[in-house]
Amino acid sequence: MAKKIMIIDDDPDIVTYLTDLFTDSGYATCSAADGAQALDVVKAERPDCITLDIEMPDEWGPRFYRKLSQEPEFRKIPVIVISGLNATKYAVPKAAANFSKPFDREELLATVRQIVD
């Protein structure tokens, strides 16, 4: 069974790009457009890894991460921050990795492989 990567980003172009990148590399995917709906998707889909944007409408990435961390069942899911904001490593200090937009696709894939495979 393929490992599942969840994409949380409000930019539909980024979601489509990451979905294509991950599915072409053999992963299953699911997504949420913001942190407000993301926890419901995590509960339904049970991803192996999450890519998380920081700045989104309704609920920012750090708030979603705090909620995720409070759930014993989900707190160990590795989170990779992908954001256009600077200093993202401080927004989610326990993130498995941090990438700035634009990011290198091969570097991102290598990081995902290292984390979930």
MMTF fields as JSON, N, C-alpha, C and O atoms, coordinates in Angstrom:
{
  "mmtfVersion": "1.0.0",
  "mmtfProducer": "UNKNOWN",
  "numBonds": 467,
  "numAtoms": 468,
  "numGroups": 117,
  "numChains": 1,
  "numModels": 1,
  "chainsPerModel": [1],
  "groupsPerChain": [117],
  "chainIdList": ["A"],
  "bondAtomList": [4, 2, 8, 6, 12, 10, 16, 14, 20, 18, 24, 22, 28, 26, 32, 30, 36, 34, 40, 38, 44, 42, 48, 46, 52, 50, 56, 54, 60, 58, 64, 62, 68, 66, 72, 70, 76, 74, 80, 78, 84, 82, 88, 86, 92, 90, 96, 94, 100, 98, 104, 102, 108, 106, 112, 110, 116, 114, 120, 118, 124, 122, 128, 126, 132, 130, 136, 134, 140, 138, 144, 142, 148, 146, 152, 150, 156, 154, 160, 158, 164, 162, 168, 166, 172, 170, 176, 174, 180, 178, 184, 182, 188, 186, 192, 190, 196, 194, 200, 198, 204, 202, 208, 206, 212, 210, 216, 214, 220, 218, 224, 222, 228, 226, 232, 230, 236, 234, 240, 238, 244, 242, 248, 246, 252, 250, 256, 254, 260, 258, 264, 262, 268, 266, 272, 270, 276, 274, 280, 278, 284, 282, 288, 286, 292, 290, 296, 294, 300, 298, 304, 302, 308, 306, 312, 310, 316, 314, 320, 318, 324, 322, 328, 326, 332, 330, 336, 334, 340, 338, 344, 342, 348, 346, 352, 350, 356, 354, 360, 358, 364, 362, 368, 366, 372, 370, 376, 374, 380, 378, 384, 382, 388, 386, 392, 390, 396, 394, 400, 398, 404, 402, 408, 406, 412, 410, 416, 414, 420, 418, 424, 422, 428, 426, 432, 430, 436, 434, 440, 438, 444, 442, 448, 446, 452, 450, 456, 454, 460, 458, 464, 462],
  "bondOrderList": [1, 1, 1, 1, 1, 1, 1, 1, 1, 1, 1, 1, 1, 1, 1, 1, 1, 1, 1, 1, 1, 1, 1, 1, 1, 1, 1, 1, 1, 1, 1, 1, 1, 1, 1, 1, 1, 1, 1, 1, 1, 1, 1, 1, 1, 1, 1, 1, 1, 1, 1, 1, 1, 1, 1, 1, 1, 1, 1, 1, 1, 1, 1, 1, 1, 1, 1, 1, 1, 1, 1, 1, 1, 1, 1, 1, 1, 1, 1, 1, 1, 1, 1, 1, 1, 1, 1, 1, 1, 1, 1, 1, 1, 1, 1, 1, 1, 1, 1, 1, 1, 1, 1, 1, 1, 1, 1, 1, 1, 1, 1, 1, 1, 1, 1, 1],
  "groupList": [{"groupName": "MET", "atomNameList": ["N", "CA", "C", "O"], "elementList": ["N", "C", "C", "O"], "formalChargeList": [0, 0, 0, 0], "bondAtomList": [1, 0, 2, 1, 3, 2], "bondOrderList": [1, 1, 2], "singleLetterCode": "M", "chemCompType": "L-PEPTIDE LINKING"}, {"groupName": "ALA", "atomNameList": ["N", "CA", "C", "O"], "elementList": ["N", "C", "C", "O"], "formalChargeList": [0, 0, 0, 0], "bondAtomList": [1, 0, 2, 1, 3, 2], "bondOrderList": [1, 1, 2], "singleLetterCode": "A", "chemCompType": "L-PEPTIDE LINKING"}, {"groupName": "LYS", "atomNameList": ["N", "CA", "C", "O"], "elementList": ["N", "C", "C", "O"], "formalChargeList": [0, 0, 0, 0], "bondAtomList": [1, 0, 2, 1, 3, 2], "bondOrderList": [1, 1, 2], "singleLetterCode": "K", "chemCompType": "L-PEPTIDE LINKING"}, {"groupName": "ILE", "atomNameList": ["N", "CA", "C", "O"], "elementList": ["N", "C", "C", "O"], "formalChargeList": [0, 0, 0, 0], "bondAtomList": [1, 0, 2, 1, 3, 2], "bondOrderList": [1, 1, 2], "singleLetterCode": "I", "chemCompType": "L-PEPTIDE LINKING"}, {"groupName": "ASP", "atomNameList": ["N", "CA", "C", "O"], "elementList": ["N", "C", "C", "O"], "formalChargeList": [0, 0, 0, 0], "bondAtomList": [1, 0, 2, 1, 3, 2], "bondOrderList": [1, 1, 2], "singleLetterCode": "D", "chemCompType": "L-PEPTIDE LINKING"}, {"groupName": "PRO", "atomNameList": ["N", "CA", "C", "O"], "elementList": ["N", "C", "C", "O"], "formalChargeList": [0, 0, 0, 0], "bondAtomList": [1, 0, 2, 1, 3, 2], "bondOrderList": [1, 1, 2], "singleLetterCode": "P", "chemCompType": "L-PEPTIDE LINKING"}, {"groupName": "VAL", "atomNameList": ["N", "CA", "C", "O"], "elementList": ["N", "C", "C", "O"], "formalChargeList": [0, 0, 0, 0], "bondAtomList": [1, 0, 2, 1, 3, 2], "bondOrderList": [1, 1, 2], "singleLetterCode": "V", "chemCompType": "L-PEPTIDE LINKING"}, {"groupName": "THR", "atomNameList": ["N", "CA", "C", "O"], "elementList": ["N", "C", "C", "O"], "formalChargeList": [0, 0, 0, 0], "bondAtomList": [1, 0, 2, 1, 3, 2], "bondOrderList": [1, 1, 2], "singleLetterCode": "T", "chemCompType": "L-PEPTIDE LINKING"}, {"groupName": "TYR", "atomNameList": ["N", "CA", "C", "O"], "elementList": ["N", "C", "C", "O"], "formalChargeList": [0, 0, 0, 0], "bondAtomList": [1, 0, 2, 1, 3, 2], "bondOrderList": [1, 1, 2], "singleLetterCode": "Y", "chemCompType": "L-PEPTIDE LINKING"}, {"groupName": "LEU", "atomNameList": ["N", "CA", "C", "O"], "elementList": ["N", "C", "C", "O"], "formalChargeList": [0, 0, 0, 0], "bondAtomList": [1, 0, 2, 1, 3, 2], "bondOrderList": [1, 1, 2], "singleLetterCode": "L", "chemCompType": "L-PEPTIDE LINKING"}, {"groupName": "PHE", "atomNameList": ["N", "CA", "C", "O"], "elementList": ["N", "C", "C", "O"], "formalChargeList": [0, 0, 0, 0], "bondAtomList": [1, 0, 2, 1, 3, 2], "bondOrderList": [1, 1, 2], "singleLetterCode": "F", "chemCompType": "L-PEPTIDE LINKING"}, {"groupName": "SER", "atomNameList": ["N", "CA", "C", "O"], "elementList": ["N", "C", "C", "O"], "formalChargeList": [0, 0, 0, 0], "bondAtomList": [1, 0, 2, 1, 3, 2], "bondOrderList": [1, 1, 2], "singleLetterCode": "S", "chemCompType": "L-PEPTIDE LINKING"}, {"groupName": "GLY", "atomNameList": ["N", "CA", "C", "O"], "elementList": ["N", "C", "C", "O"], "formalChargeList": [0, 0, 0, 0], "bondAtomList": [1, 0, 2, 1, 3, 2], "bondOrderList": [1, 1, 2], "singleLetterCode": "G", "chemCompType": "PEPTIDE LINKING"}, {"groupName": "CYS", "atomNameList": ["N", "CA", "C", "O"], "elementList": ["N", "C", "C", "O"], "formalChargeList": [0, 0, 0, 0], "bondAtomList": [1, 0, 2, 1, 3, 2], "bondOrderList": [1, 1, 2], "singleLetterCode": "C", "chemCompType": "L-PEPTIDE LINKING"}, {"groupName": "GLN", "atomNameList": ["N", "CA", "C", "O"], "elementList": ["N", "C", "C", "O"], "formalChargeList": [0, 0, 0, 0], "bondAtomList": [1, 0, 2, 1, 3, 2], "bondOrderList": [1, 1, 2], "singleLetterCode": "Q", "chemCompType": "L-PEPTIDE LINKING"}, {"groupName": "GLU", "atomNameList": ["N", "CA", "C", "O"], "elementList": ["N", "C", "C", "O"], "formalChargeList": [0, 0, 0, 0], "bondAtomList": [1, 0, 2, 1, 3, 2], "bondOrderList": [1, 1, 2], "singleLetterCode": "E", "chemCompType": "L-PEPTIDE LINKING"}, {"groupName": "ARG", "atomNameList": ["N", "CA", "C", "O"], "elementList": ["N", "C", "C", "O"], "formalChargeList": [0, 0, 0, 0], "bondAtomList": [1, 0, 2, 1, 3, 2], "bondOrderList": [1, 1, 2], "singleLetterCode": "R", "chemCompType": "L-PEPTIDE LINKING"}, {"groupName": "TRP", "atomNameList": ["N", "CA", "C", "O"], "elementList": ["N", "C", "C", "O"], "formalChargeList": [0, 0, 0, 0], "bondAtomList": [1, 0, 2, 1, 3, 2], "bondOrderList": [1, 1, 2], "singleLetterCode": "W", "chemCompType": "L-PEPTIDE LINKING"}, {"groupName": "ASN", "atomNameList": ["N", "CA", "C", "O"], "elementList": ["N", "C", "C", "O"], "formalChargeList": [0, 0, 0, 0], "bondAtomList": [1, 0, 2, 1, 3, 2], "bondOrderList": [1, 1, 2], "singleLetterCode": "N", "chemCompType": "L-PEPTIDE LINKING"}],
  "groupTypeList": [0, 1, 2, 2, 3, 0, 3, 3, 4, 4, 4, 5, 4, 3, 6, 7, 8, 9, 7, 4, 9, 10, 7, 4, 11, 12, 8, 1, 7, 13, 11, 1, 1, 4, 12, 1, 14, 1, 9, 4, 6, 6, 2, 1, 15, 16, 5, 4, 13, 3, 7, 9, 4, 3, 15, 0, 5, 4, 15, 17, 12, 5, 16, 10, 8, 16, 2, 9, 11, 14, 15, 5, 15, 10, 16, 2, 3, 5, 6, 3, 6, 3, 11, 12, 9, 18, 1, 7, 2, 8, 1, 6, 5, 2, 1, 1, 1, 18, 10, 11, 2, 5, 10, 4, 16, 15, 15, 9, 9, 1, 7, 6, 16, 14, 3, 6, 4],
  "groupIdList": [1, 2, 3, 4, 5, 6, 7, 8, 9, 10, 11, 12, 13, 14, 15, 16, 17, 18, 19, 20, 21, 22, 23, 24, 25, 26, 27, 28, 29, 30, 31, 32, 33, 34, 35, 36, 37, 38, 39, 40, 41, 42, 43, 44, 45, 46, 47, 48, 49, 50, 51, 52, 53, 54, 55, 56, 57, 58, 59, 60, 61, 62, 63, 64, 65, 66, 67, 68, 69, 70, 71, 72, 73, 74, 75, 76, 77, 78, 79, 80, 81, 82, 83, 84, 85, 86, 87, 88, 89, 90, 91, 92, 93, 94, 95, 96, 97, 98, 99, 100, 101, 102, 103, 104, 105, 106, 107, 108, 109, 110, 111, 112, 113, 114, 115, 116, 117],
  "secStructList": [7, 7, 7, 3, 3, 3, 3, 3, 7, 1, 7, 2, 2, 2, 2, 2, 2, 2, 2, 2, 2, 2, 2, 2, 6, 6, 7, 3, 3, 3, 3, 3, 1, 1, 2, 2, 2, 2, 2, 2, 2, 2, 2, 2, 2, 7, 7, 1, 3, 3, 3, 3, 7, 1, 1, 7, 1, 1, 1, 7, 2, 2, 2, 2, 2, 2, 2, 2, 2, 6, 7, 6, 6, 6, 6, 6, 1, 7, 3, 3, 3, 3, 3, 1, 1, 1, 7, 2, 2, 2, 2, 1, 6, 6, 7, 1, 3, 3, 3, 3, 1, 1, 7, 7, 2, 2, 2, 2, 2, 2, 2, 2, 2, 2, 2, 2, 7],
  "xCoordList": [0.844, 0.0, 0.888, 1.859, 0.545, 1.34, 1.22, 0.149, 2.32, 2.31, 1.509, 1.514, 0.823, -0.056, 0.521, 0.878, 0.607, 1.084, -0.114, -0.841, -0.308, -1.373, -0.78, 0.265, -1.461, -1.012, -1.992, -3.184, -1.487, -2.328, -1.808, -0.746, -2.57, -2.171, -3.407, -4.277, -3.488, -4.642, -4.494, -5.453, -3.32, -3.082, -3.37, -2.619, -4.46, -4.804, -3.715, -3.601, -2.914, -1.829, -0.741, -0.191, -0.44, 0.543, 0.011, 0.745, -1.269, -1.871, -1.801, -1.429, -2.155, -2.104, -0.674, -0.429, 0.271, 1.675, 2.194, 2.809, 1.945, 2.426, 1.713, 2.334, 0.427, -0.315, 0.305, 0.545, 0.561, 1.182, 2.586, 2.953, 3.353, 4.722, 4.715, 5.48, 3.853, 3.823, 3.21, 3.723, 2.128, 1.505, 2.422, 2.496, 3.115, 4.07, 5.231, 5.909, 5.458, 6.542, 6.05, 6.797, 4.788, 4.266, 3.543, 3.234, 3.27, 2.568, 1.086, 0.706, 0.264, -1.134, -1.172, -0.268, -2.207, -2.302, -3.724, -4.689, -3.816, -5.075, -4.725, -3.547, -5.731, -5.407, -6.5, -7.629, -6.111, -7.024, -6.588, -5.397, -7.57, -7.275, -6.841, -6.305, -7.062, -6.598, -6.575, -7.042, -6.024, -5.9, -7.228, -7.318, -8.262, -9.566, -10.156, -10.733, -10.023, -10.576, -9.557, -9.911, -8.3, -7.227, -7.33, -7.059, -7.711, -7.773, -8.823, -8.623, -9.939, -10.96, -10.415, -10.702, -9.625, -9.04, -8.019, -7.957, -7.217, -6.251, -6.984, -6.561, -8.072, -8.828, -9.412, -9.45, -9.865, -10.473, -9.436, -9.647, -8.328, -7.358, -6.143, -5.526, -5.8, -4.654, -3.365, -2.829, -2.877, -1.668, -0.41, -0.358, 0.602, 1.904, 2.819, 3.789, 2.505, 3.298, 2.405, 1.46, 2.699, 1.91, 2.846, 3.884, 2.479, 3.147, 2.215, 1.009, 2.772, 1.962, 2.423, 3.58, 1.5, 1.736, 1.539, 0.803, 2.175, 2.047, 0.906, 0.04, 0.908, -0.064, -1.247, -1.123, -2.41, -3.628, -4.819, -4.745, -5.917, -7.114, -7.733, -7.453, -8.549, -9.29, -8.398, -8.595, -7.432, -6.567, -5.162, -4.972, -4.2, -2.814, -2.23, -2.749, -1.151, -0.477, -0.035, -0.241, 0.573, 1.003, -0.158, 0.007, -1.311, -2.463, -2.915, -3.218, -2.958, -3.294, -2.289, -2.675, -1.009, 0.027, -0.158, 0.01, -0.501, -0.748, -1.907, -1.828, -2.98, -4.13, -3.716, -4.075, -2.969, -2.505, -1.659, -1.805, -0.787, 0.113, -0.622, -0.099, -1.818, -2.601, -3.359, -3.911, -3.39, -4.075, -3.053, -2.213, -3.103, -2.103, -1.964, -0.871, -3.067, -3.077, -2.32, -1.827, -2.229, -1.67, -0.398, 0.207, 0.023, 1.143, 2.468, 3.4, 2.568, 3.836, 3.897, 4.896, 2.84, 2.874, 3.9, 3.777, 4.905, 5.895, 5.275, 4.47, 5.674, 5.171, 6.338, 7.357, 6.165, 7.141, 6.512, 5.487, 7.113, 6.602, 7.083, 8.274, 6.138, 6.455, 5.757, 4.53, 6.522, 5.907, 6.688, 7.891, 5.987, 6.613, 7.107, 7.793, 6.774, 7.201, 8.624, 9.08, 9.314, 10.662, 10.564, 9.521, 11.629, 11.743, 10.684, 10.174, 10.352, 9.318, 9.754, 8.909, 11.055, 11.504, 11.088, 11.062, 10.764, 10.308, 8.792, 8.292, 8.066, 6.608, 6.173, 5.222, 6.871, 6.593, 7.952, 8.577, 8.413, 9.772, 10.048, 11.206, 9.04, 9.257, 9.006, 8.84, 8.975, 8.765, 9.915, 11.061, 9.596, 10.612, 11.553, 12.721, 11.036, 11.836, 11.114, 9.911, 11.863, 11.301, 11.778, 12.966, 10.845, 11.165, 10.539, 9.416, 11.269, 10.737, 10.25, 10.863, 9.141, 8.659, 9.456, 9.657, 9.911, 9.848, 10.858, 11.913, 10.522, 11.358, 11.871, 11.326, 12.925, 13.499, 12.73, 12.72, 12.105, 11.25, 12.018, 11.506, 13.24, 14.03, 14.451, 14.475, 14.775, 15.139, 13.927, 14.059, 12.75, 11.528, 11.229, 10.929, 11.309, 11.054, 12.053, 11.677, 13.304, 14.31, 13.994, 14.165, 13.541, 13.172, 11.966, 11.948, 10.958, 9.76, 10.151, 9.706, 10.975, 11.417, 12.142, 11.911, 12.998, 13.767, 12.843, 13.102, 11.778, 10.867, 9.893, 9.66, 9.316, 8.231, 8.587, 7.876, 9.656, 9.991, 10.858, 11.224],
  "yCoordList": [-1.184, 0.0, 1.246, 1.327, 2.207, 3.427, 4.299, 4.405, 4.913, 5.886, 7.102, 7.456, 7.736, 8.86, 10.174, 10.302, 11.153, 12.488, 13.439, 13.485, 14.191, 15.192, 16.558, 16.931, 17.297, 18.622, 19.638, 19.599, 20.546, 21.609, 22.928, 23.406, 23.507, 24.755, 25.4, 24.709, 26.723, 27.431, 27.756, 28.203, 27.54, 27.823, 26.559, 25.587, 26.563, 25.351, 24.924, 23.737, 25.863, 25.501, 24.707, 23.752, 25.099, 24.363, 22.977, 21.991, 22.901, 21.605, 20.676, 19.511, 21.182, 20.377, 19.947, 18.788, 20.88, 20.573, 19.487, 18.518, 19.65, 18.667, 17.328, 16.275, 17.359, 16.121, 15.354, 14.151, 16.05, 15.404, 14.888, 13.777, 15.691, 15.303, 14.036, 13.105, 14.007, 12.853, 11.619, 10.515, 11.78, 10.603, 10.028, 8.81, 10.889, 10.402, 9.651, 8.86, 9.901, 9.243, 8.053, 7.495, 7.666, 6.464, 6.642, 5.658, 7.877, 8.133, 8.396, 8.871, 8.085, 8.505, 9.909, 10.284, 10.686, 12.035, 12.344, 11.7, 13.34, 13.959, 15.413, 15.754, 16.275, 17.687, 18.417, 17.946, 19.59, 20.514, 21.918, 22.189, 22.815, 24.168, 25.101, 26.176, 24.712, 25.522, 24.687, 23.548, 25.272, 24.57, 24.246, 23.301, 25.016, 24.798, 23.448, 22.762, 23.06, 21.771, 20.63, 19.463, 20.976, 19.991, 18.889, 17.729, 19.217, 18.193, 17.132, 15.951, 17.552, 16.582, 15.651, 14.454, 16.202, 15.38, 14.408, 13.248, 14.877, 13.987, 12.818, 11.67, 13.098, 12.041, 11.043, 9.843, 11.539, 10.66, 9.896, 8.729, 10.536, 9.97, 9.305, 8.425, 9.707, 9.157, 9.157, 8.096, 10.349, 10.421, 9.99, 10.0, 9.61, 9.228, 10.44, 10.393, 11.522, 12.744, 13.895, 13.691, 15.106, 16.287, 17.37, 17.635, 18.003, 19.235, 20.368, 20.304, 21.399, 22.442, 23.825, 24.196, 24.583, 25.998, 26.744, 26.274, 27.879, 28.653, 29.662, 29.706, 30.47, 31.556, 31.118, 30.941, 30.948, 30.523, 31.26, 31.738, 31.356, 31.986, 31.094, 29.897, 31.673, 30.99, 30.503, 30.908, 29.653, 29.164, 28.927, 28.166, 29.568, 29.452, 28.104, 27.396, 27.753, 26.484, 26.222, 25.117, 27.21, 26.946, 26.579, 25.746, 27.187, 26.844, 25.411, 24.659, 25.034, 23.649, 22.698, 21.677, 23.033, 22.164, 21.988, 20.885, 23.061, 22.952, 21.997, 21.168, 22.114, 21.212, 19.758, 18.844, 19.562, 18.218, 17.631, 16.459, 18.444, 17.997, 17.627, 16.872, 18.148, 17.848, 16.535, 16.044, 15.966, 14.698, 13.559, 13.412, 12.753, 11.689, 10.771, 10.297, 10.533, 9.63, 10.193, 9.435, 11.519, 12.158, 12.96, 13.441, 13.12, 14.021, 13.552, 14.347, 12.277, 11.767, 11.822, 11.414, 12.323, 12.451, 13.527, 14.661, 13.199, 14.208, 15.302, 15.03, 16.539, 17.702, 18.399, 18.703, 18.646, 19.392, 20.738, 20.793, 21.817, 23.15, 23.601, 23.537, 24.058, 24.634, 25.979, 26.035, 27.071, 28.39, 29.446, 29.314, 30.486, 31.64, 32.645, 33.602, 32.445, 33.353, 33.042, 31.904, 34.043, 33.857, 33.33, 33.457, 32.751, 32.274, 31.235, 31.222, 30.368, 29.356, 28.343, 27.717, 28.171, 27.187, 27.588, 26.75, 28.856, 29.309, 29.175, 29.142, 29.099, 28.992, 27.615, 27.491, 26.589, 25.204, 24.61, 23.929, 24.862, 24.473, 22.974, 22.577, 22.139, 20.689, 20.075, 18.86, 20.897, 20.378, 19.456, 19.674, 18.433, 17.492, 18.16, 17.787, 19.159, 19.894, 21.192, 21.323, 22.149, 23.433, 23.749, 23.64, 24.143, 24.553, 25.902, 26.168, 26.761, 28.048, 27.926, 27.24, 28.596, 28.654, 29.737, 30.808, 29.506, 28.246, 27.248, 27.634, 25.97, 24.916, 24.009, 23.981, 23.272, 22.32, 20.998, 20.378, 20.579, 19.385, 18.123, 17.283, 17.983, 16.789, 16.766, 15.707, 17.92, 18.006, 17.676, 16.984, 18.176, 17.865, 16.37, 15.764, 15.777, 14.336, 13.511, 12.526, 13.908, 13.19, 13.268, 12.289, 14.413, 14.582, 13.728, 13.079, 13.718, 12.894, 11.423, 10.695, 10.988, 9.575, 9.222, 8.167, 10.106, 9.866, 9.768, 8.987, 10.548, 10.586, 9.416, 8.833, 9.058, 8.071, 6.683, 5.724, 6.553, 5.222, 4.416, 3.284],
  "zCoordList": [0.0, 0.0, 0.0, 0.752, -0.847, -0.985, 0.262, 0.859, 0.642, 1.736, 1.282, 0.103, 2.225, 1.887, 2.397, 3.569, 1.485, 1.803, 1.754, 0.762, 2.831, 2.871, 2.561, 3.094, 1.693, 1.276, 1.846, 1.541, 2.675, 3.228, 2.678, 3.075, 1.758, 1.108, 0.509, -0.021, 0.59, 0.042, -1.442, -2.071, -2.004, -3.421, -4.239, -4.156, -5.033, -5.789, -6.769, -7.073, -7.269, -8.182, -7.448, -7.995, -6.226, -5.425, -5.089, -5.161, -4.72, -4.397, -5.603, -5.468, -6.773, -7.998, -8.301, -8.634, -8.188, -8.466, -7.525, -7.97, -6.224, -5.249, -5.411, -5.265, -5.708, -5.94, -7.103, -7.003, -8.195, -9.361, -9.024, -9.406, -8.317, -7.946, -7.096, -7.349, -6.096, -5.187, -5.844, -5.664, -6.598, -7.223, -8.306, -8.469, -9.044, -10.05, -9.401, -10.057, -8.11, -7.379, -6.56, -5.756, -6.767, -6.135, -4.811, -4.139, -4.426, -3.179, -3.437, -4.507, -2.455, -2.466, -1.863, -1.116, -2.179, -1.634, -1.177, -1.589, -0.321, 0.051, 0.336, 0.446, 0.456, 0.658, 1.429, 1.563, 1.931, 2.587, 2.196, 2.04, 2.036, 1.589, 2.711, 2.442, 3.955, 5.073, 6.348, 6.372, 7.4, 8.657, 9.312, 10.096, 9.003, 9.625, 9.234, 10.078, 7.982, 7.539, 7.604, 7.442, 7.842, 7.757, 8.806, 8.498, 10.023, 11.065, 10.74, 11.022, 10.151, 9.732, 8.658, 8.665, 7.73, 6.67, 7.267, 6.86, 8.233, 8.893, 9.537, 9.401, 10.23, 10.905, 9.908, 10.177, 8.761, 7.756, 6.937, 6.61, 6.606, 5.663, 6.319, 5.718, 7.519, 8.258, 7.418, 7.096, 7.068, 6.233, 6.986, 8.216, 6.203, 6.753, 6.922, 7.678, 6.216, 6.251, 5.807, 5.045, 6.28, 5.926, 5.415, 6.021, 4.288, 3.877, 4.285, 4.046, 4.897, 5.519, 5.108, 5.303, 4.536, 4.274, 5.589, 6.457, 5.749, 6.978, 6.889, 7.763, 5.833, 5.716, 4.851, 3.639, 5.517, 4.823, 5.423, 6.555, 4.675, 5.244, 6.323, 6.386, 7.142, 8.207, 9.339, 10.484, 9.055, 10.122, 9.586, 8.638, 10.186, 9.755, 10.108, 10.971, 9.441, 9.662, 11.099, 11.599, 11.79, 13.164, 14.101, 14.992, 13.907, 14.749, 14.471, 15.397, 13.184, 12.843, 13.495, 14.063, 13.413, 13.975, 15.484, 16.003, 16.184, 17.627, 17.904, 18.811, 17.125, 17.295, 17.005, 17.748, 15.932, 15.569, 16.705, 17.053, 17.269, 18.332, 19.615, 20.434, 19.792, 20.989, 20.871, 21.856, 19.677, 19.443, 19.55, 18.661, 20.613, 20.789, 19.573, 19.26, 18.907, 17.751, 16.545, 15.71, 16.458, 15.257, 15.507, 14.549, 16.739, 17.029, 16.449, 16.321, 16.098, 15.549, 14.021, 13.43, 13.377, 11.917, 11.565, 12.03, 10.758, 10.386, 9.511, 8.62, 9.792, 9.071, 8.38, 8.999, 7.08, 6.288, 5.956, 5.277, 6.425, 6.149, 4.778, 4.471, 3.955, 2.642, 2.593, 2.512, 2.642, 2.752, 1.999, 1.773, 1.619, 1.0, 2.026, 1.669, 3.285, 4.345, 4.783, 4.672, 5.274, 5.83, 7.255, 7.896, 7.742, 9.119, 9.473, 10.593, 8.522, 8.78, 9.828, 10.469, 10.01, 10.999, 12.407, 13.308, 12.605, 13.916, 14.071, 15.195, 12.977, 13.027, 13.513, 14.285, 13.06, 13.479, 13.861, 13.048, 15.089, 15.46, 15.426, 15.3, 15.533, 15.519, 14.148, 14.036, 13.109, 11.758, 11.365, 11.756, 10.593, 10.112, 9.12, 9.017, 8.383, 7.403, 7.066, 7.289, 6.526, 6.097, 4.694, 4.39, 3.84, 2.474, 2.209, 2.635, 1.498, 1.073, -0.357, -1.175, -0.657, -2.036, -2.746, -2.173, -3.954, -4.694, -4.125, -3.621, -4.213, -3.647, -4.756, -5.859, -4.445, -5.383, -5.264, -4.2, -6.327, -6.293, -5.917, -5.177, -6.418, -6.115, -4.642, -4.015, -4.106, -2.693, -1.812, -0.802, -2.2, -1.455, -1.505, -0.477, -2.686, -2.817, -2.003, -1.367, -2.026, -1.246, 0.245, 0.971, 0.692, 2.1, 2.446, 3.492, 1.586, 1.824, 1.883, 2.77, 0.946, 0.946, 2.251, 2.843, 2.668, 3.892, 5.107, 6.022, 5.116, 6.257, 6.277, 7.336, 5.127, 5.136, 4.633, 4.932, 3.885, 3.33, 4.267, 3.95]
}
